[in-house]
Amino acid sequence: MSLFKAENLMFNYSDKELFNNISFQINQGEHIVLVGQNGSGKTTIFDLMTKKLTPDKGTIEWTPGVTFSYLDQHYKVSDDFTVKDFLESIYKDLFKKEEEMNLLFLKGSDSENPNYLKYLEQASLLNEELIRNDFYSIKEKIDKVLVGLGINKEFKDKQLKILSSGQREKVYLAKMLLEEADVLLLDEPTNYLDAPHVKWLADYLKNYPKSYIVISHDEEFLNQIANIVFHLRNKVIDRYKGDYAYFKAQSVVRMEQYEKNFAAQQKFIKKE
């Protein structure tokens, strides 16, 4: 199932052409890494996908109902949030239902109230809904992700504005992982992570049941998480079905073939 499709994209920065009729798509369950030289336009691809930028030509289409989450290198939110409130805001609808349930249980505890059985029944239905949505494991899930990314639990009650830039980036990444969107767009997610936490993130992404695209310069990390490689070069994207090591080997073969074809073409032109 296709989640996203881009067709015939062209985009220019001033007089510099970045892309020339680029087309690609993201399918369900694909774990993609986007690689290319600095300045080739990798982050611009993300900005076009999220419609922060508009292509000069071509179409960008998300399948209706598909959700995505974007971690860029300049993500900003209100600094007044505590880490705990920021992350629990993902589940605000469930926390609201918990409040409603507790209120109903409180009303139902008064057996002299003629509607107490009705209150208890409504509270039980809300409790079943919370159980179906794993509500009672939310705090444990949040703690697990925080520890995995190297954020001490003692930071949960601190405001984002007093954290270092690296700590904030980790919190933003934690929120993105916890949101569990259909497609994750991750731009340099390992920038502020130590080696053990990079390993934790790699393991997390390998087991992520949905799709993602990752930009990173950490080749070992890329090799652990990819089953598809998008190679951005010469203003187009080449697609490789395999891990990063497979891409490295095959890209050499493709380059050698490209050079042979180019040499043959030049020889023909010269002869003519």
Order of alpha helices (4+ residues) and beta strands (2+ residues): beta-beta-beta-alpha-beta-beta-alpha-alpha-alpha-alpha-alpha-beta-alpha-beta-alpha-beta-beta-alpha
